[in-house]
Amino acid sequence: PAEYERAMRLAKASQGRCLPRLSLEDLRPVLRLATAVVGVDSGITHWAAALGRPTVGLFTGTPARRFGLDWAPQAASLEGPSMAIDRVTAVLRGWELV
């Protein structure tokens, strides 16, 4: 619950949307229609990038150099201090999405 509340605050601050818990089947059409996806290093974030969605991956416990999204055409991998919301917003601005 605390993590979801934090995600809600971040989404609100960035004019984004925090999704409720969804099955992978229910998540697929959401990812395909997303303007952009921002998430921690997870299968879902990698899936969004594989679907061609602009994706910002936040690498908190795994090294971006090993598990990053550099293979995707419109993706960024942030870790450490670069994960600040202003950096995420700058990446999205660079893609003209905000």
Residue pairs with C-beta under 8 A, 6 or more apart in sequence:
4 18
7 18
8 18
10 16
10 18
10 85
11 17
11 18
13 85
14 38
14 85
14 88
14 89
14 98
15 98
16 38
19 27
19 30
22 30
24 44
27 44
31 37
31 44
31 47
31 48
31 51
31 53
32 51
32 53
34 48
34 53
35 54
35 97
36 53
36 54
36 55
36 56
36 92
36 95
36 97
37 44
37 45
37 48
37 49
37 53
37 54
37 55
37 56
38 55
38 56
38 58
38 88
38 92
39 45
39 48
39 55
39 56
39 57
39 58
40 57
40 58
40 59
40 60
41 57
41 58
41 59
41 60
41 61
41 62
41 64
41 67
45 55
45 57
45 69
46 57
46 69
48 55
49 55
49 57
49 69
49 71
49 72
49 75
50 72
52 72
52 73
52 74
53 74
54 74
54 75
54 92
54 95
54 97
55 69
55 72
55 74
55 75
55 76
56 75
56 76
56 78
56 88
56 91
56 92
57 64
57 68
57 69
57 75
57 76
57 77
57 78
58 78
58 79
58 83
58 88
59 67
59 68
59 77
59 78
59 79
59 83
60 79
60 83
63 79
64 77
64 78
64 79
68 77
69 75
69 76
69 77
70 77
74 95
76 91
78 87
78 88
78 91
89 98
92 98
